């Protein structure tokens, strides 16, 4: 009797998985943080995105969870917006410009050497257009982040805009 109940439970649990629709995307992102991106979209409403990003002479690994909302969806147009958040971990290696203030000269910019590990939190807001008959998606997104660099310096970035081209399968 226990085996029959276990089999019925497993069939009910895994039988529901067949009704869900999963779409996958693989592509590139060009912007302040450029890289290779992969995304799994469940039922065209929630996505999990992983990205290997490159910026400031370093490499970071990103994990994001995104919610999709339709803007215009019909047989000829598939245009959606998405928003969400996540985290990243990696390293940077290179120069960074910081702005300072001098009472005699006013604002000035100084380049400092930044090198070491980074860990941070990310937000993402974007829009994605999918071509109906071609498995290609174009996206434009804004991905602000805050990170701790080398456990000494906090970096806040509100200008990480990007453009993506992804293949859907």
Phi and psi in radians as a Rosetta constraint file:
Dihedral C 1 N 2 CA 2 C 2 CIRCULARHARMONIC -1.129 0.35
Dihedral N 2 CA 2 C 2 N 3 CIRCULARHARMONIC -0.651 0.35
Dihedral C 2 N 3 CA 3 C 3 CIRCULARHARMONIC -1.163 0.35
Dihedral N 3 CA 3 C 3 N 4 CIRCULARHARMONIC -0.698 0.35
Dihedral C 3 N 4 CA 4 C 4 CIRCULARHARMONIC -1.137 0.35
Dihedral N 4 CA 4 C 4 N 5 CIRCULARHARMONIC -0.738 0.35
Dihedral C 4 N 5 CA 5 C 5 CIRCULARHARMONIC -1.120 0.35
Dihedral N 5 CA 5 C 5 N 6 CIRCULARHARMONIC -0.702 0.35
Dihedral C 5 N 6 CA 6 C 6 CIRCULARHARMONIC -1.117 0.35
Dihedral N 6 CA 6 C 6 N 7 CIRCULARHARMONIC -0.762 0.35
Dihedral C 6 N 7 CA 7 C 7 CIRCULARHARMONIC -1.117 0.35
Dihedral N 7 CA 7 C 7 N 8 CIRCULARHARMONIC -0.747 0.35
Dihedral C 7 N 8 CA 8 C 8 CIRCULARHARMONIC -1.102 0.35
Dihedral N 8 CA 8 C 8 N 9 CIRCULARHARMONIC -0.698 0.35
Dihedral C 8 N 9 CA 9 C 9 CIRCULARHARMONIC -1.121 0.35
Dihedral N 9 CA 9 C 9 N 10 CIRCULARHARMONIC -0.793 0.35
Dihedral C 9 N 10 CA 10 C 10 CIRCULARHARMONIC -1.127 0.35
Dihedral N 10 CA 10 C 10 N 11 CIRCULARHARMONIC -0.712 0.35
Dihedral C 10 N 11 CA 11 C 11 CIRCULARHARMONIC -1.112 0.35
Dihedral N 11 CA 11 C 11 N 12 CIRCULARHARMONIC -0.699 0.35
Dihedral C 11 N 12 CA 12 C 12 CIRCULARHARMONIC -1.186 0.35
Dihedral N 12 CA 12 C 12 N 13 CIRCULARHARMONIC -0.693 0.35
Dihedral C 12 N 13 CA 13 C 13 CIRCULARHARMONIC -1.201 0.35
Dihedral N 13 CA 13 C 13 N 14 CIRCULARHARMONIC -0.813 0.35
Dihedral C 13 N 14 CA 14 C 14 CIRCULARHARMONIC -1.490 0.35
Dihedral N 14 CA 14 C 14 N 15 CIRCULARHARMONIC -0.330 0.35
Dihedral C 14 N 15 CA 15 C 15 CIRCULARHARMONIC -1.171 0.35
Dihedral N 15 CA 15 C 15 N 16 CIRCULARHARMONIC -0.570 0.35
Dihedral C 15 N 16 CA 16 C 16 CIRCULARHARMONIC -1.235 0.35
Dihedral N 16 CA 16 C 16 N 17 CIRCULARHARMONIC -0.397 0.35
Dihedral C 16 N 17 CA 17 C 17 CIRCULARHARMONIC -1.198 0.35
Dihedral N 17 CA 17 C 17 N 18 CIRCULARHARMONIC -0.472 0.35
Dihedral C 17 N 18 CA 18 C 18 CIRCULARHARMONIC -1.225 0.35
Dihedral N 18 CA 18 C 18 N 19 CIRCULARHARMONIC -0.475 0.35
Dihedral C 18 N 19 CA 19 C 19 CIRCULARHARMONIC -1.345 0.35
Dihedral N 19 CA 19 C 19 N 20 CIRCULARHARMONIC -0.330 0.35
Dihedral C 19 N 20 CA 20 C 20 CIRCULARHARMONIC -1.394 0.35
Dihedral N 20 CA 20 C 20 N 21 CIRCULARHARMONIC 2.518 0.35
Dihedral C 20 N 21 CA 21 C 21 CIRCULARHARMONIC -1.884 0.35
Dihedral N 21 CA 21 C 21 N 22 CIRCULARHARMONIC 2.176 0.35
Dihedral C 21 N 22 CA 22 C 22 CIRCULARHARMONIC -1.982 0.35
Dihedral N 22 CA 22 C 22 N 23 CIRCULARHARMONIC 2.357 0.35
Dihedral C 22 N 23 CA 23 C 23 CIRCULARHARMONIC -2.135 0.35
Dihedral N 23 CA 23 C 23 N 24 CIRCULARHARMONIC 2.546 0.35
Dihedral C 23 N 24 CA 24 C 24 CIRCULARHARMONIC -2.121 0.35
Dihedral N 24 CA 24 C 24 N 25 CIRCULARHARMONIC 2.584 0.35
Dihedral C 24 N 25 CA 25 C 25 CIRCULARHARMONIC -2.331 0.35
Dihedral N 25 CA 25 C 25 N 26 CIRCULARHARMONIC 2.496 0.35
Dihedral C 25 N 26 CA 26 C 26 CIRCULARHARMONIC -2.439 0.35
Dihedral N 26 CA 26 C 26 N 27 CIRCULARHARMONIC 2.236 0.35
Dihedral C 26 N 27 CA 27 C 27 CIRCULARHARMONIC -2.978 0.35
Dihedral N 27 CA 27 C 27 N 28 CIRCULARHARMONIC -2.777 0.35
Dihedral C 27 N 28 CA 28 C 28 CIRCULARHARMONIC -2.158 0.35
Dihedral N 28 CA 28 C 28 N 29 CIRCULARHARMONIC 2.717 0.35
Dihedral C 28 N 29 CA 29 C 29 CIRCULARHARMONIC -2.169 0.35
Dihedral N 29 CA 29 C 29 N 30 CIRCULARHARMONIC 2.284 0.35
Dihedral C 29 N 30 CA 30 C 30 CIRCULARHARMONIC -2.020 0.35
Dihedral N 30 CA 30 C 30 N 31 CIRCULARHARMONIC 2.278 0.35
Dihedral C 30 N 31 CA 31 C 31 CIRCULARHARMONIC 2.917 0.35
Dihedral N 31 CA 31 C 31 N 32 CIRCULARHARMONIC -2.766 0.35
Dihedral C 31 N 32 CA 32 C 32 CIRCULARHARMONIC -1.001 0.35
Dihedral N 32 CA 32 C 32 N 33 CIRCULARHARMONIC -0.807 0.35
Dihedral C 32 N 33 CA 33 C 33 CIRCULARHARMONIC -1.793 0.35
Dihedral N 33 CA 33 C 33 N 34 CIRCULARHARMONIC 1.909 0.35
Dihedral C 33 N 34 CA 34 C 34 CIRCULARHARMONIC -1.803 0.35
Dihedral N 34 CA 34 C 34 N 35 CIRCULARHARMONIC 2.669 0.35
Dihedral C 34 N 35 CA 35 C 35 CIRCULARHARMONIC 3.039 0.35
Dihedral N 35 CA 35 C 35 N 36 CIRCULARHARMONIC -2.921 0.35
Dihedral C 35 N 36 CA 36 C 36 CIRCULARHARMONIC -1.855 0.35
Dihedral N 36 CA 36 C 36 N 37 CIRCULARHARMONIC 2.313 0.35
Dihedral C 36 N 37 CA 37 C 37 CIRCULARHARMONIC -2.205 0.35
Dihedral N 37 CA 37 C 37 N 38 CIRCULARHARMONIC 2.460 0.35
Dihedral C 37 N 38 CA 38 C 38 CIRCULARHARMONIC -2.287 0.35
Dihedral N 38 CA 38 C 38 N 39 CIRCULARHARMONIC 2.458 0.35
Dihedral C 38 N 39 CA 39 C 39 CIRCULARHARMONIC -2.470 0.35
Dihedral N 39 CA 39 C 39 N 40 CIRCULARHARMONIC 2.455 0.35
Dihedral C 39 N 40 CA 40 C 40 CIRCULARHARMONIC -2.059 0.35
Dihedral N 40 CA 40 C 40 N 41 CIRCULARHARMONIC 2.123 0.35
Dihedral C 40 N 41 CA 41 C 41 CIRCULARHARMONIC -1.904 0.35
Dihedral N 41 CA 41 C 41 N 42 CIRCULARHARMONIC 2.182 0.35
Dihedral C 41 N 42 CA 42 C 42 CIRCULARHARMONIC -1.792 0.35
Dihedral N 42 CA 42 C 42 N 43 CIRCULARHARMONIC 2.115 0.35
Dihedral C 42 N 43 CA 43 C 43 CIRCULARHARMONIC 0.945 0.35
Dihedral N 43 CA 43 C 43 N 44 CIRCULARHARMONIC 0.489 0.35
Dihedral C 43 N 44 CA 44 C 44 CIRCULARHARMONIC 0.987 0.35
Dihedral N 44 CA 44 C 44 N 45 CIRCULARHARMONIC 0.470 0.35
Dihedral C 44 N 45 CA 45 C 45 CIRCULARHARMONIC -2.299 0.35
Dihedral N 45 CA 45 C 45 N 46 CIRCULARHARMONIC -0.522 0.35
Dihedral C 45 N 46 CA 46 C 46 CIRCULARHARMONIC -2.340 0.35
Dihedral N 46 CA 46 C 46 N 47 CIRCULARHARMONIC 2.408 0.35
Dihedral C 46 N 47 CA 47 C 47 CIRCULARHARMONIC -2.307 0.35
Dihedral N 47 CA 47 C 47 N 48 CIRCULARHARMONIC 2.629 0.35
Dihedral C 47 N 48 CA 48 C 48 CIRCULARHARMONIC -2.054 0.35
Dihedral N 48 CA 48 C 48 N 49 CIRCULARHARMONIC 2.162 0.35
Dihedral C 48 N 49 CA 49 C 49 CIRCULARHARMONIC -2.088 0.35
Dihedral N 49 CA 49 C 49 N 50 CIRCULARHARMONIC 2.377 0.35
Dihedral C 49 N 50 CA 50 C 50 CIRCULARHARMONIC -2.084 0.35
Dihedral N 50 CA 50 C 50 N 51 CIRCULARHARMONIC 2.452 0.35
Dihedral C 50 N 51 CA 51 C 51 CIRCULARHARMONIC -2.506 0.35
Dihedral N 51 CA 51 C 51 N 52 CIRCULARHARMONIC 2.489 0.35
Dihedral C 51 N 52 CA 52 C 52 CIRCULARHARMONIC -1.833 0.35
Dihedral N 52 CA 52 C 52 N 53 CIRCULARHARMONIC 1.947 0.35
Dihedral C 52 N 53 CA 53 C 53 CIRCULARHARMONIC -1.905 0.35
Dihedral N 53 CA 53 C 53 N 54 CIRCULARHARMONIC 2.646 0.35
Dihedral C 53 N 54 CA 54 C 54 CIRCULARHARMONIC -2.216 0.35
Dihedral N 54 CA 54 C 54 N 55 CIRCULARHARMONIC 2.186 0.35
Dihedral C 54 N 55 CA 55 C 55 CIRCULARHARMONIC -2.820 0.35
Dihedral N 55 CA 55 C 55 N 56 CIRCULARHARMONIC 2.702 0.35
Dihedral C 55 N 56 CA 56 C 56 CIRCULARHARMONIC 0.887 0.35
Dihedral N 56 CA 56 C 56 N 57 CIRCULARHARMONIC 0.700 0.35
Dihedral C 56 N 57 CA 57 C 57 CIRCULARHARMONIC 1.195 0.35
Dihedral N 57 CA 57 C 57 N 58 CIRCULARHARMONIC 0.321 0.35
Dihedral C 57 N 58 CA 58 C 58 CIRCULARHARMONIC -2.333 0.35
Dihedral N 58 CA 58 C 58 N 59 CIRCULARHARMONIC -2.976 0.35
Dihedral C 58 N 59 CA 59 C 59 CIRCULARHARMONIC -2.422 0.35
Dihedral N 59 CA 59 C 59 N 60 CIRCULARHARMONIC 2.432 0.35
Dihedral C 59 N 60 CA 60 C 60 CIRCULARHARMONIC -2.319 0.35
Dihedral N 60 CA 60 C 60 N 61 CIRCULARHARMONIC 2.635 0.35
Dihedral C 60 N 61 CA 61 C 61 CIRCULARHARMONIC -1.897 0.35
Dihedral N 61 CA 61 C 61 N 62 CIRCULARHARMONIC 2.202 0.35
Dihedral C 61 N 62 CA 62 C 62 CIRCULARHARMONIC -1.993 0.35
Dihedral N 62 CA 62 C 62 N 63 CIRCULARHARMONIC 2.505 0.35
Dihedral C 62 N 63 CA 63 C 63 CIRCULARHARMONIC -2.286 0.35
Dihedral N 63 CA 63 C 63 N 64 CIRCULARHARMONIC 2.125 0.35
Dihedral C 63 N 64 CA 64 C 64 CIRCULARHARMONIC -2.273 0.35
Dihedral N 64 CA 64 C 64 N 65 CIRCULARHARMONIC 2.535 0.35
Dihedral C 64 N 65 CA 65 C 65 CIRCULARHARMONIC -2.015 0.35
Dihedral N 65 CA 65 C 65 N 66 CIRCULARHARMONIC 2.247 0.35
Dihedral C 65 N 66 CA 66 C 66 CIRCULARHARMONIC -2.237 0.35
Dihedral N 66 CA 66 C 66 N 67 CIRCULARHARMONIC 2.505 0.35
Dihedral C 66 N 67 CA 67 C 67 CIRCULARHARMONIC -1.839 0.35
Dihedral N 67 CA 67 C 67 N 68 CIRCULARHARMONIC 2.312 0.35
Dihedral C 67 N 68 CA 68 C 68 CIRCULARHARMONIC -1.779 0.35
Dihedral N 68 CA 68 C 68 N 69 CIRCULARHARMONIC 2.395 0.35
Dihedral C 68 N 69 CA 69 C 69 CIRCULARHARMONIC -2.276 0.35
Dihedral N 69 CA 69 C 69 N 70 CIRCULARHARMONIC 2.332 0.35
Dihedral C 69 N 70 CA 70 C 70 CIRCULARHARMONIC -1.286 0.35
Dihedral N 70 CA 70 C 70 N 71 CIRCULARHARMONIC 2.384 0.35
Dihedral C 70 N 71 CA 71 C 71 CIRCULARHARMONIC -1.708 0.35
Dihedral N 71 CA 71 C 71 N 72 CIRCULARHARMONIC -1.029 0.35
Dihedral C 71 N 72 CA 72 C 72 CIRCULARHARMONIC -2.395 0.35
Dihedral N 72 CA 72 C 72 N 73 CIRCULARHARMONIC 2.021 0.35
Dihedral C 72 N 73 CA 73 C 73 CIRCULARHARMONIC -2.340 0.35
Dihedral N 73 CA 73 C 73 N 74 CIRCULARHARMONIC 2.036 0.35
Dihedral C 73 N 74 CA 74 C 74 CIRCULARHARMONIC -2.659 0.35
Dihedral N 74 CA 74 C 74 N 75 CIRCULARHARMONIC -2.856 0.35
Dihedral C 74 N 75 CA 75 C 75 CIRCULARHARMONIC -1.243 0.35
Dihedral N 75 CA 75 C 75 N 76 CIRCULARHARMONIC -0.397 0.35
Dihedral C 75 N 76 CA 76 C 76 CIRCULARHARMONIC -1.826 0.35
Dihedral N 76 CA 76 C 76 N 77 CIRCULARHARMONIC -0.388 0.35
Dihedral C 76 N 77 CA 77 C 77 CIRCULARHARMONIC -2.312 0.35
Dihedral N 77 CA 77 C 77 N 78 CIRCULARHARMONIC 2.347 0.35
Dihedral C 77 N 78 CA 78 C 78 CIRCULARHARMONIC -2.305 0.35
Dihedral N 78 CA 78 C 78 N 79 CIRCULARHARMONIC 1.634 0.35
Dihedral C 78 N 79 CA 79 C 79 CIRCULARHARMONIC -2.178 0.35
Dihedral N 79 CA 79 C 79 N 80 CIRCULARHARMONIC 2.108 0.35
Dihedral C 79 N 80 CA 80 C 80 CIRCULARHARMONIC -2.273 0.35
Dihedral N 80 CA 80 C 80 N 81 CIRCULARHARMONIC 2.763 0.35
Dihedral C 80 N 81 CA 81 C 81 CIRCULARHARMONIC -1.980 0.35
Dihedral N 81 CA 81 C 81 N 82 CIRCULARHARMONIC 2.726 0.35
Dihedral C 81 N 82 CA 82 C 82 CIRCULARHARMONIC -2.516 0.35
Dihedral N 82 CA 82 C 82 N 83 CIRCULARHARMONIC 2.702 0.35
Dihedral C 82 N 83 CA 83 C 83 CIRCULARHARMONIC -2.667 0.35
Dihedral N 83 CA 83 C 83 N 84 CIRCULARHARMONIC 2.715 0.35
Dihedral C 83 N 84 CA 84 C 84 CIRCULARHARMONIC 2.978 0.35
Dihedral N 84 CA 84 C 84 N 85 CIRCULARHARMONIC -2.717 0.35
Dihedral C 84 N 85 CA 85 C 85 CIRCULARHARMONIC -2.868 0.35
Dihedral N 85 CA 85 C 85 N 86 CIRCULARHARMONIC 3.086 0.35
Dihedral C 85 N 86 CA 86 C 86 CIRCULARHARMONIC 3.100 0.35
Dihedral N 86 CA 86 C 86 N 87 CIRCULARHARMONIC -2.633 0.35
Dihedral C 86 N 87 CA 87 C 87 CIRCULARHARMONIC -2.549 0.35
Dihedral N 87 CA 87 C 87 N 88 CIRCULARHARMONIC 2.893 0.35
Dihedral C 87 N 88 CA 88 C 88 CIRCULARHARMONIC -2.495 0.35
Dihedral N 88 CA 88 C 88 N 89 CIRCULARHARMONIC 2.770 0.35
Dihedral C 88 N 89 CA 89 C 89 CIRCULARHARMONIC -2.582 0.35
Dihedral N 89 CA 89 C 89 N 90 CIRCULARHARMONIC 2.405 0.35
Dihedral C 89 N 90 CA 90 C 90 CIRCULARHARMONIC 3.019 0.35
Dihedral N 90 CA 90 C 90 N 91 CIRCULARHARMONIC -2.555 0.35
Dihedral C 90 N 91 CA 91 C 91 CIRCULARHARMONIC -2.566 0.35
Dihedral N 91 CA 91 C 91 N 92 CIRCULARHARMONIC 2.757 0.35
Dihedral C 91 N 92 CA 92 C 92 CIRCULARHARMONIC -2.221 0.35
Dihedral N 92 CA 92 C 92 N 93 CIRCULARHARMONIC 2.738 0.35
Dihedral C 92 N 93 CA 93 C 93 CIRCULARHARMONIC -2.750 0.35
Dihedral N 93 CA 93 C 93 N 94 CIRCULARHARMONIC 1.797 0.35
Dihedral C 93 N 94 CA 94 C 94 CIRCULARHARMONIC 2.796 0.35
Dihedral N 94 CA 94 C 94 N 95 CIRCULARHARMONIC -2.957 0.35
Dihedral C 94 N 95 CA 95 C 95 CIRCULARHARMONIC -1.564 0.35
Dihedral N 95 CA 95 C 95 N 96 CIRCULARHARMONIC 2.580 0.35
Dihedral C 95 N 96 CA 96 C 96 CIRCULARHARMONIC -2.345 0.35
Dihedral N 96 CA 96 C 96 N 97 CIRCULARHARMONIC 2.497 0.35
Dihedral C 96 N 97 CA 97 C 97 CIRCULARHARMONIC -1.649 0.35
Dihedral N 97 CA 97 C 97 N 98 CIRCULARHARMONIC 2.294 0.35
Dihedral C 97 N 98 CA 98 C 98 CIRCULARHARMONIC -2.095 0.35
Dihedral N 98 CA 98 C 98 N 99 CIRCULARHARMONIC 2.637 0.35
Dihedral C 98 N 99 CA 99 C 99 CIRCULARHARMONIC -1.808 0.35
Dihedral N 99 CA 99 C 99 N 100 CIRCULARHARMONIC 2.360 0.35
Dihedral C 99 N 100 CA 100 C 100 CIRCULARHARMONIC -2.232 0.35
Dihedral N 100 CA 100 C 100 N 101 CIRCULARHARMONIC 3.087 0.35
Dihedral C 100 N 101 CA 101 C 101 CIRCULARHARMONIC -2.280 0.35
Dihedral N 101 CA 101 C 101 N 102 CIRCULARHARMONIC 2.300 0.35
Dihedral C 101 N 102 CA 102 C 102 CIRCULARHARMONIC -2.192 0.35
Dihedral N 102 CA 102 C 102 N 103 CIRCULARHARMONIC 2.253 0.35
Dihedral C 102 N 103 CA 103 C 103 CIRCULARHARMONIC -1.138 0.35
Dihedral N 103 CA 103 C 103 N 104 CIRCULARHARMONIC -0.403 0.35
Dihedral C 103 N 104 CA 104 C 104 CIRCULARHARMONIC -1.510 0.35
Dihedral N 104 CA 104 C 104 N 105 CIRCULARHARMONIC -0.767 0.35
Dihedral C 104 N 105 CA 105 C 105 CIRCULARHARMONIC -1.773 0.35
Dihedral N 105 CA 105 C 105 N 106 CIRCULARHARMONIC -0.210 0.35
Dihedral C 105 N 106 CA 106 C 106 CIRCULARHARMONIC 1.489 0.35
Dihedral N 106 CA 106 C 106 N 107 CIRCULARHARMONIC -2.555 0.35
Dihedral C 106 N 107 CA 107 C 107 CIRCULARHARMONIC -1.260 0.35
Dihedral N 107 CA 107 C 107 N 108 CIRCULARHARMONIC 2.493 0.35
Dihedral C 107 N 108 CA 108 C 108 CIRCULARHARMONIC -2.482 0.35
Dihedral N 108 CA 108 C 108 N 109 CIRCULARHARMONIC 2.816 0.35
Dihedral C 108 N 109 CA 109 C 109 CIRCULARHARMONIC -2.057 0.35
Dihedral N 109 CA 109 C 109 N 110 CIRCULARHARMONIC 2.444 0.35
Dihedral C 109 N 110 CA 110 C 110 CIRCULARHARMONIC -2.301 0.35
Dihedral N 110 CA 110 C 110 N 111 CIRCULARHARMONIC 2.400 0.35
Dihedral C 110 N 111 CA 111 C 111 CIRCULARHARMONIC -1.661 0.35
Dihedral N 111 CA 111 C 111 N 112 CIRCULARHARMONIC 2.293 0.35
Dihedral C 111 N 112 CA 112 C 112 CIRCULARHARMONIC -2.166 0.35
Dihedral N 112 CA 112 C 112 N 113 CIRCULARHARMONIC 2.654 0.35
Dihedral C 112 N 113 CA 113 C 113 CIRCULARHARMONIC -1.480 0.35
Dihedral N 113 CA 113 C 113 N 114 CIRCULARHARMONIC 2.175 0.35
Dihedral C 113 N 114 CA 114 C 114 CIRCULARHARMONIC -2.070 0.35
Dihedral N 114 CA 114 C 114 N 115 CIRCULARHARMONIC 2.197 0.35
Dihedral C 114 N 115 CA 115 C 115 CIRCULARHARMONIC -2.627 0.35
Dihedral N 115 CA 115 C 115 N 116 CIRCULARHARMONIC 2.407 0.35
Dihedral C 115 N 116 CA 116 C 116 CIRCULARHARMONIC 2.364 0.35
Dihedral N 116 CA 116 C 116 N 117 CIRCULARHARMONIC -2.983 0.35
Dihedral C 116 N 117 CA 117 C 117 CIRCULARHARMONIC -1.317 0.35
Dihedral N 117 CA 117 C 117 N 118 CIRCULARHARMONIC 2.567 0.35
Dihedral C 117 N 118 CA 118 C 118 CIRCULARHARMONIC -2.269 0.35
Dihedral N 118 CA 118 C 118 N 119 CIRCULARHARMONIC 2.544 0.35
Dihedral C 118 N 119 CA 119 C 119 CIRCULARHARMONIC -2.460 0.35
Dihedral N 119 CA 119 C 119 N 120 CIRCULARHARMONIC 2.366 0.35
Dihedral C 119 N 120 CA 120 C 120 CIRCULARHARMONIC -2.784 0.35
Dihedral N 120 CA 120 C 120 N 121 CIRCULARHARMONIC 3.048 0.35
Dihedral C 120 N 121 CA 121 C 121 CIRCULARHARMONIC -1.957 0.35
Dihedral N 121 CA 121 C 121 N 122 CIRCULARHARMONIC 2.493 0.35
Dihedral C 121 N 122 CA 122 C 122 CIRCULARHARMONIC -2.213 0.35
Dihedral N 122 CA 122 C 122 N 123 CIRCULARHARMONIC 2.626 0.35
Dihedral C 122 N 123 CA 123 C 123 CIRCULARHARMONIC -2.073 0.35
Dihedral N 123 CA 123 C 123 N 124 CIRCULARHARMONIC 2.798 0.35
Dihedral C 123 N 124 CA 124 C 124 CIRCULARHARMONIC -2.570 0.35
Dihedral N 124 CA 124 C 124 N 125 CIRCULARHARMONIC 2.332 0.35
Dihedral C 124 N 125 CA 125 C 125 CIRCULARHARMONIC -2.394 0.35
Dihedral N 125 CA 125 C 125 N 126 CIRCULARHARMONIC 2.186 0.35
Dihedral C 125 N 126 CA 126 C 126 CIRCULARHARMONIC -2.775 0.35
Dihedral N 126 CA 126 C 126 N 127 CIRCULARHARMONIC 3.102 0.35
Dihedral C 126 N 127 CA 127 C 127 CIRCULARHARMONIC -2.340 0.35
Dihedral N 127 CA 127 C 127 N 128 CIRCULARHARMONIC 2.551 0.35
Dihedral C 127 N 128 CA 128 C 128 CIRCULARHARMONIC -2.369 0.35
Dihedral N 128 CA 128 C 128 N 129 CIRCULARHARMONIC 2.303 0.35
Dihedral C 128 N 129 CA 129 C 129 CIRCULARHARMONIC -1.977 0.35
Dihedral N 129 CA 129 C 129 N 130 CIRCULARHARMONIC 2.189 0.35
Dihedral C 129 N 130 CA 130 C 130 CIRCULARHARMONIC -1.906 0.35
Dihedral N 130 CA 130 C 130 N 131 CIRCULARHARMONIC 2.256 0.35
Dihedral C 130 N 131 CA 131 C 131 CIRCULARHARMONIC -1.286 0.35
Dihedral N 131 CA 131 C 131 N 132 CIRCULARHARMONIC 2.300 0.35
Dihedral C 131 N 132 CA 132 C 132 CIRCULARHARMONIC -1.121 0.35
Dihedral N 132 CA 132 C 132 N 133 CIRCULARHARMONIC -0.663 0.35
Dihedral C 132 N 133 CA 133 C 133 CIRCULARHARMONIC -1.863 0.35
Dihedral N 133 CA 133 C 133 N 134 CIRCULARHARMONIC -0.066 0.35
Dihedral C 133 N 134 CA 134 C 134 CIRCULARHARMONIC -2.132 0.35
Dihedral N 134 CA 134 C 134 N 135 CIRCULARHARMONIC 2.340 0.35
Dihedral C 134 N 135 CA 135 C 135 CIRCULARHARMONIC -1.402 0.35
Dihedral N 135 CA 135 C 135 N 136 CIRCULARHARMONIC 0.952 0.35
Dihedral C 135 N 136 CA 136 C 136 CIRCULARHARMONIC -2.209 0.35
Dihedral N 136 CA 136 C 136 N 137 CIRCULARHARMONIC 2.439 0.35
Dihedral C 136 N 137 CA 137 C 137 CIRCULARHARMONIC -2.168 0.35
Dihedral N 137 CA 137 C 137 N 138 CIRCULARHARMONIC 2.392 0.35
Dihedral C 137 N 138 CA 138 C 138 CIRCULARHARMONIC -1.939 0.35
Dihedral N 138 CA 138 C 138 N 139 CIRCULARHARMONIC 2.413 0.35
Dihedral C 138 N 139 CA 139 C 139 CIRCULARHARMONIC -2.407 0.35
Dihedral N 139 CA 139 C 139 N 140 CIRCULARHARMONIC 2.628 0.35
Dihedral C 139 N 140 CA 140 C 140 CIRCULARHARMONIC -2.230 0.35
Dihedral N 140 CA 140 C 140 N 141 CIRCULARHARMONIC 2.251 0.35
Dihedral C 140 N 141 CA 141 C 141 CIRCULARHARMONIC -2.494 0.35
Dihedral N 141 CA 141 C 141 N 142 CIRCULARHARMONIC 2.776 0.35
Dihedral C 141 N 142 CA 142 C 142 CIRCULARHARMONIC -2.095 0.35
Dihedral N 142 CA 142 C 142 N 143 CIRCULARHARMONIC 2.133 0.35
Dihedral C 142 N 143 CA 143 C 143 CIRCULARHARMONIC -2.242 0.35
Dihedral N 143 CA 143 C 143 N 144 CIRCULARHARMONIC 1.415 0.35
Dihedral C 143 N 144 CA 144 C 144 CIRCULARHARMONIC -1.254 0.35
Dihedral N 144 CA 144 C 144 N 145 CIRCULARHARMONIC 2.674 0.35
Dihedral C 144 N 145 CA 145 C 145 CIRCULARHARMONIC -2.604 0.35
Dihedral N 145 CA 145 C 145 N 146 CIRCULARHARMONIC 2.790 0.35
Dihedral C 145 N 146 CA 146 C 146 CIRCULARHARMONIC -2.280 0.35
Dihedral N 146 CA 146 C 146 N 147 CIRCULARHARMONIC 2.356 0.35
Dihedral C 146 N 147 CA 147 C 147 CIRCULARHARMONIC -2.506 0.35
Dihedral N 147 CA 147 C 147 N 148 CIRCULARHARMONIC 2.746 0.35
Dihedral C 147 N 148 CA 148 C 148 CIRCULARHARMONIC -1.814 0.35
Dihedral N 148 CA 148 C 148 N 149 CIRCULARHARMONIC 2.047 0.35
Dihedral C 148 N 149 CA 149 C 149 CIRCULARHARMONIC -1.748 0.35
Dihedral N 149 CA 149 C 149 N 150 CIRCULARHARMONIC 2.097 0.35
Dihedral C 149 N 150 CA 150 C 150 CIRCULARHARMONIC 0.963 0.35
Dihedral N 150 CA 150 C 150 N 151 CIRCULARHARMONIC 0.471 0.35
Dihedral C 150 N 151 CA 151 C 151 CIRCULARHARMONIC 0.986 0.35
Dihedral N 151 CA 151 C 151 N 152 CIRCULARHARMONIC 0.441 0.35
Dihedral C 151 N 152 CA 152 C 152 CIRCULARHARMONIC -2.282 0.35
Dihedral N 152 CA 152 C 152 N 153 CIRCULARHARMONIC -0.491 0.35
Dihedral C 152 N 153 CA 153 C 153 CIRCULARHARMONIC -2.356 0.35
Dihedral N 153 CA 153 C 153 N 154 CIRCULARHARMONIC 2.391 0.35
Dihedral C 153 N 154 CA 154 C 154 CIRCULARHARMONIC -1.747 0.35
Dihedral N 154 CA 154 C 154 N 155 CIRCULARHARMONIC 2.240 0.35
Dihedral C 154 N 155 CA 155 C 155 CIRCULARHARMONIC -2.020 0.35
Dihedral N 155 CA 155 C 155 N 156 CIRCULARHARMONIC 2.231 0.35
Dihedral C 155 N 156 CA 156 C 156 CIRCULARHARMONIC -2.008 0.35
Dihedral N 156 CA 156 C 156 N 157 CIRCULARHARMONIC 2.273 0.35
Dihedral C 156 N 157 CA 157 C 157 CIRCULARHARMONIC -2.272 0.35
Dihedral N 157 CA 157 C 157 N 158 CIRCULARHARMONIC 2.053 0.35
Dihedral C 157 N 158 CA 158 C 158 CIRCULARHARMONIC -1.952 0.35
Dihedral N 158 CA 158 C 158 N 159 CIRCULARHARMONIC 0.255 0.35
Dihedral C 158 N 159 CA 159 C 159 CIRCULARHARMONIC -2.211 0.35
Dihedral N 159 CA 159 C 159 N 160 CIRCULARHARMONIC 0.538 0.35
Dihedral C 159 N 160 CA 160 C 160 CIRCULARHARMONIC -1.578 0.35
Dihedral N 160 CA 160 C 160 N 161 CIRCULARHARMONIC 1.404 0.35
Dihedral C 160 N 161 CA 161 C 161 CIRCULARHARMONIC -1.595 0.35
Dihedral N 161 CA 161 C 161 N 162 CIRCULARHARMONIC 2.575 0.35
Dihedral C 161 N 162 CA 162 C 162 CIRCULARHARMONIC -2.574 0.35
Dihedral N 162 CA 162 C 162 N 163 CIRCULARHARMONIC 2.802 0.35
Dihedral C 162 N 163 CA 163 C 163 CIRCULARHARMONIC -2.169 0.35
Dihedral N 163 CA 163 C 163 N 164 CIRCULARHARMONIC 2.303 0.35
Dihedral C 163 N 164 CA 164 C 164 CIRCULARHARMONIC -2.138 0.35
Dihedral N 164 CA 164 C 164 N 165 CIRCULARHARMONIC 2.556 0.35
Dihedral C 164 N 165 CA 165 C 165 CIRCULARHARMONIC -2.209 0.35
Dihedral N 165 CA 165 C 165 N 166 CIRCULARHARMONIC 2.124 0.35
Dihedral C 165 N 166 CA 166 C 166 CIRCULARHARMONIC -2.286 0.35
Dihedral N 166 CA 166 C 166 N 167 CIRCULARHARMONIC 2.555 0.35
Dihedral C 166 N 167 CA 167 C 167 CIRCULARHARMONIC -1.688 0.35
Dihedral N 167 CA 167 C 167 N 168 CIRCULARHARMONIC 2.239 0.35
Dihedral C 167 N 168 CA 168 C 168 CIRCULARHARMONIC -1.732 0.35
Dihedral N 168 CA 168 C 168 N 169 CIRCULARHARMONIC 2.374 0.35
